[in-house]
Amino acid sequence: MEAWLPLIFMLLMAIAMLAYVVLDGYDLGVGILMHQAQPEQQDIMLASIGPFWDANETWLVLAVGILLVAFPVAHGLILGELYLPVAMMLAGLILRGVAFDFRVKVAAVSKPKWNLAFHVGSLLAALSQGIMLGLYIMGFKHGLASYAFALFIGLSLAAGYSLLGAGWLIMKCEGALQLRAVAWARLMLWLTAGGILAVSLATPLLSERIFERWFGADNLLWLAPIPLATAALWLIAERMLRTLPRPKDAFAWVPFACAVGMFMLAFLGLAYSLYPYIVIDRLTIWEAASAPESLKIILVGAMVTLPIILGYSIYAYRVFWGKATELRYDAGPG
């Protein structure tokens, strides 16, 4: 049992990170795209994420919390190396949180400034997360090539989040905004593919161990479905975006579902590449883990916290599902 505890916590952290990337990814994407919309469309865009965006960030808190308490050695190493982009991400998340509330409380003449602040905060958070991923994949190496790769991954992740955001808007909106979301999604689909391809090529080239895991004779055949499925989802999304919107919003959910599937497959491929290391070729899961006695106590808390977060997230999406309407902060009639 003690040998399995670090694996259990690694799985829980992976689930939390994937949930964050998908759920907060689409609302960050909506924020990034917001700067290209008309003022009246911006209200609808924010209304589409209003009931969800704050709760989506809970998954990030959970993931970082698990990293801190279950893998303290890795927490110190990773956040120490990524101090600046982490600070940038927090600044972006704070800015968009403040802007979301202030934009409806200030005079109309100041509203565009807070809309811009929400866009900037969303873009800053997305870019910093991509830079963190790029530096992590590069093994925290310092140099022009590493920083250039990290910046490219930052831009690619921002495009990926924008793809999720555009897919979300296609489902949640109608009319001119839905048409614009389709156009955004078609562009971001290509940019996202570039980022996934870059990570897929760079990761094996940086480590002989990872290269052998992917391209060894015994592994290549049964791992082939991951890139093939990713390519298939890309093609389905690209073909579907050419035909949307359709009468009665038929298949409006397909681009978003394909984008989620592409992120999940990319995440699965990266996780397979890293295992059993939590820091590439430097620190394994077991070397970074807390004492078994501590993990047993923490596991009890995780088993209580995770179902609660999952439960209220599902409930919120069920209650507020449907097309977005005008964003309102008042209690309404009665």
C-alpha positions in Angstrom: 0.0 0.0 0.0 2.8 2.5 0.9 4.4 2.1 -2.5 1.1 2.9 -4.2 0.4 6.1 -2.2 2.6 8.3 -4.3 1.0 6.9 -7.5 -2.5 7.6 -6.1 -1.5 11.3 -5.3 0.1 11.6 -8.7 -3.1 10.5 -10.3 -5.2 12.9 -8.2 -2.9 15.7 -9.1 -3.1 14.8 -12.8 -6.9 14.7 -12.7 -7.0 18.2 -11.0 -4.5 19.7 -13.6 -6.4 18.2 -16.5 -9.7 19.5 -15.1 -8.2 23.0 -14.7 -6.7 23.1 -18.2 -10.0 22.2 -19.8 -12.4 24.1 -17.5 -10.4 27.3 -16.8 -8.9 27.0 -20.2 -12.1 27.7 -22.0 -13.0 30.7 -19.8 -9.4 32.1 -20.2 -9.9 31.6 -23.9 -13.2 33.6 -23.9 -11.3 36.4 -22.1 -8.5 36.3 -24.7 -11.0 36.5 -27.6 -13.1 39.2 -25.9 -10.9 42.0 -27.2 -12.0 41.1 -30.8 -15.7 41.4 -30.1 -18.2 44.3 -30.2 -19.2 45.8 -26.8 -22.6 44.2 -26.8 -21.0 40.9 -27.7 -18.5 41.2 -24.8 -21.4 41.2 -22.3 -22.8 37.9 -23.8 -19.3 36.4 -23.8 -18.8 37.1 -20.1 -22.3 36.0 -19.3 -21.5 32.6 -20.9 -18.7 32.0 -18.3 -20.1 34.0 -15.4 -21.5 31.1 -13.3 -18.4 29.0 -13.9 -15.1 30.8 -14.2 -14.4 31.4 -10.5 -15.2 27.7 -9.5 -13.0 26.5 -12.4 -9.9 27.9 -10.7 -10.6 25.7 -7.7 -9.0 22.8 -9.7 -5.7 24.8 -9.9 -5.7 25.3 -6.1 -6.3 21.6 -5.6 -3.5 20.6 -7.9 -0.9 22.9 -6.4 -2.1 21.9 -2.9 -1.5 18.2 -3.7 1.9 19.1 -5.1 2.8 21.0 -1.9 1.6 18.4 0.6 2.3 15.2 -1.2 5.4 16.0 -3.2 7.1 18.8 -1.2 10.6 18.3 -2.7 9.2 18.7 -6.2 7.0 21.6 -5.1 10.1 23.5 -3.9 12.1 22.7 -7.0 9.4 23.4 -9.6 8.0 26.6 -8.1 11.6 27.8 -7.4 12.5 27.4 -11.0 9.2 28.9 -12.2 9.0 31.8 -9.7 8.6 34.6 -12.3 6.0 32.9 -14.6 4.0 31.8 -11.5 4.0 35.4 -10.3 2.9 36.5 -13.8 0.1 33.9 -13.8 -1.2 35.1 -10.4 -1.1 38.7 -11.5 -3.2 37.8 -14.5 -5.7 35.8 -12.5 -6.1 38.6 -10.0 -6.5 41.2 -12.7 -9.2 39.3 -14.5 -11.0 38.7 -11.2 -11.0 42.3 -10.3 -12.0 43.4 -13.9 -14.9 41.0 -14.0 -16.7 42.7 -11.1 -15.5 46.3 -11.7 -16.7 46.4 -15.3 -20.3 46.4 -14.3 -20.0 48.8 -11.4 -18.1 51.7 -13.0 -19.5 54.4 -15.3 -20.2 53.4 -18.9 -17.2 55.5 -20.1 -14.8 53.3 -18.0 -16.3 50.0 -18.9 -14.0 49.4 -22.0 -10.9 49.8 -19.8 -12.1 47.0 -17.5 -13.0 44.9 -20.5 -9.4 45.4 -21.7 -8.1 44.5 -18.3 -10.1 41.2 -18.3 -8.6 40.5 -21.7 -5.0 41.3 -20.6 -5.4 39.3 -17.4 -6.7 36.3 -19.3 -3.9 36.5 -21.9 -1.2 37.0 -19.2 -2.4 33.9 -17.3 -2.5 31.8 -20.4 0.9 32.9 -21.7 2.6 32.4 -18.3 1.1 28.9 -18.0 2.5 28.0 -21.4 5.9 29.4 -20.5 5.9 27.3 -17.4 5.1 24.2 -19.4 7.8 25.0 -21.9 10.5 25.5 -19.3 9.3 22.4 -17.5 9.6 20.3 -20.6 13.1 21.8 -21.2 14.2 20.6 -17.8 14.5 24.2 -16.5 17.5 24.7 -18.7 18.6 28.4 -19.1 19.4 29.8 -22.5 18.0 31.5 -25.5 16.7 28.3 -27.1 14.9 27.3 -23.9 13.3 30.7 -23.5 12.3 30.9 -27.2 10.7 27.4 -27.0 8.9 28.3 -23.7 7.5 31.5 -25.3 6.3 29.6 -28.4 4.5 27.1 -26.1 3.1 30.1 -24.2 1.6 31.5 -27.4 0.4 28.0 -28.5 -1.3 27.4 -25.2 -3.0 30.8 -25.4 -4.2 29.7 -28.9 -5.4 26.3 -27.5 -7.3 28.1 -24.7 -8.8 30.4 -27.4 -9.9 27.3 -29.3 -11.6 26.0 -26.2 -13.2 29.4 -25.6 -14.4 29.7 -29.2 -15.8 26.2 -29.0 -17.6 27.1 -25.8 -19.1 30.2 -27.4 -20.3 28.2 -30.4 -22.4 26.1 -28.0 -23.5 29.0 -25.7 -24.2 31.8 -28.2 -26.3 32.6 -31.2 -26.3 34.9 -34.2 -23.4 37.1 -35.1 -21.3 36.2 -32.1 -21.7 32.5 -32.9 -20.5 33.2 -36.5 -17.5 35.1 -35.1 -16.7 32.2 -32.7 -16.7 29.8 -35.7 -14.1 32.0 -37.5 -12.0 32.3 -34.3 -12.1 28.5 -33.8 -10.9 27.8 -37.4 -7.9 30.0 -36.9 -7.0 28.8 -33.4 -7.3 25.1 -34.5 -4.3 25.5 -36.7 -2.3 27.4 -34.1 -3.1 24.8 -31.4 -2.0 22.0 -33.7 1.4 23.7 -34.0 1.8 23.8 -30.2 0.8 20.1 -29.8 3.2 19.2 -32.6 6.1 21.2 -31.0 5.6 19.6 -27.6 5.3 16.1 -29.1 8.6 16.6 -31.0 10.6 18.3 -28.3 9.8 16.0 -25.4 11.4 12.8 -26.9 14.3 14.7 -28.4 15.2 16.1 -24.9 15.6 12.7 -23.3 17.0 9.4 -24.6 14.7 7.6 -22.1 11.6 9.3 -23.5 12.7 8.8 -27.1 13.1 5.0 -26.4 9.7 4.9 -24.7 7.9 6.3 -27.7 9.9 4.9 -30.6 11.2 1.6 -29.3 10.1 -1.4 -31.4 7.8 -2.7 -28.6 6.1 0.6 -27.9 5.6 2.3 -31.2 2.7 0.2 -32.4 0.5 0.4 -29.3 1.2 4.1 -28.7 0.3 5.0 -32.3 -3.4 5.5 -31.5 -2.6 8.7 -29.4 -1.2 10.8 -32.3 -3.6 9.2 -34.8 -6.7 9.9 -32.5 -5.4 13.5 -32.1 -5.1 14.0 -35.8 -8.6 12.5 -36.3 -10.1 14.9 -33.8 -8.4 17.8 -35.5 -9.9 16.7 -38.9 -13.4 16.3 -37.5 -13.2 19.7 -35.9 -11.9 21.3 -39.0 -14.5 19.8 -41.2 -17.3 20.6 -38.8 -16.3 24.2 -38.5 -16.8 24.6 -42.2 -20.5 23.8 -41.9 -21.4 25.6 -38.7 -23.8 27.0 -37.6 -26.5 24.5 -38.6 -30.2 24.7 -38.2 -31.4 24.1 -34.6 -27.7 24.3 -33.5 -27.1 20.7 -34.6 -23.6 19.5 -33.8 -22.6 22.9 -32.2 -20.9 20.9 -29.4 -18.6 19.0 -31.7 -15.7 21.6 -32.0 -15.6 22.0 -28.2 -15.6 18.3 -27.7 -12.9 17.8 -30.2 -10.7 20.5 -28.6 -11.2 18.8 -25.2 -10.3 15.5 -26.7 -7.1 16.9 -28.2 -6.1 18.4 -24.9 -6.7 15.1 -23.1 -4.7 13.1 -25.5 -1.8 15.6 -25.4 -1.9 15.4 -21.6 -1.9 11.6 -21.7 1.1 11.6 -24.0 3.0 14.0 -21.8 2.2 12.0 -18.7 3.4 8.8 -20.3 6.6 10.5 -21.4 7.3 11.8 -17.8 6.5 8.7 -15.8 8.0 7.8 -13.3 9.6 11.2 -13.0 7.8 14.3 -11.6 10.8 16.4 -12.9 12.2 15.1 -16.2 15.1 12.7 -15.5 15.8 14.3 -12.2 13.3 13.4 -9.6 10.9 10.4 -9.4 7.5 10.3 -7.8 8.8 8.2 -4.9 11.8 10.4 -4.3 9.6 13.5 -4.1 6.8 12.0 -2.0 6.1 12.8 1.6 6.3 10.1 4.3 3.7 7.3 4.0 2.2 8.2 7.3 1.6 11.8 6.1 0.2 10.6 2.8 -2.3 8.4 4.5 -3.7 11.3 6.5 -3.7 13.6 3.5 -5.5 10.9 1.4 -8.5 11.1 3.8 -8.8 14.8 3.3 -8.4 14.4 -0.5 -11.2 11.8 -0.6 -13.5 14.3 1.1 -12.5 17.4 -0.9 -12.4 15.9 -4.4 -16.0 14.7 -4.4 -17.3 18.0 -3.0 -15.5 20.0 -5.8 -16.7 17.6 -8.4 -20.2 17.6 -7.1 -20.8 21.4 -7.0 -19.0 21.7 -10.4 -21.5 19.3 -12.0 -24.4 20.9 -10.2 -23.4 24.4 -11.4 -23.1 23.3 -15.0 -26.4 21.5 -14.9 -28.2 24.5 -13.4 -26.7 27.1 -15.8 -26.7 25.1 -19.0 -28.2 26.6 -22.1 -27.7 29.6 -24.2 -26.1 32.7 -22.6 -28.2 35.7 -22.0 -27.4 39.3 -20.9 -25.1 39.4 -17.9 -26.9 40.7 -14.8 -25.7 41.4 -11.3 -29.1 42.3 -9.7 -31.4 39.9 -8.0 -34.1 40.4 -10.7 -37.9 40.9 -10.2 -39.3 40.1 -6.7 
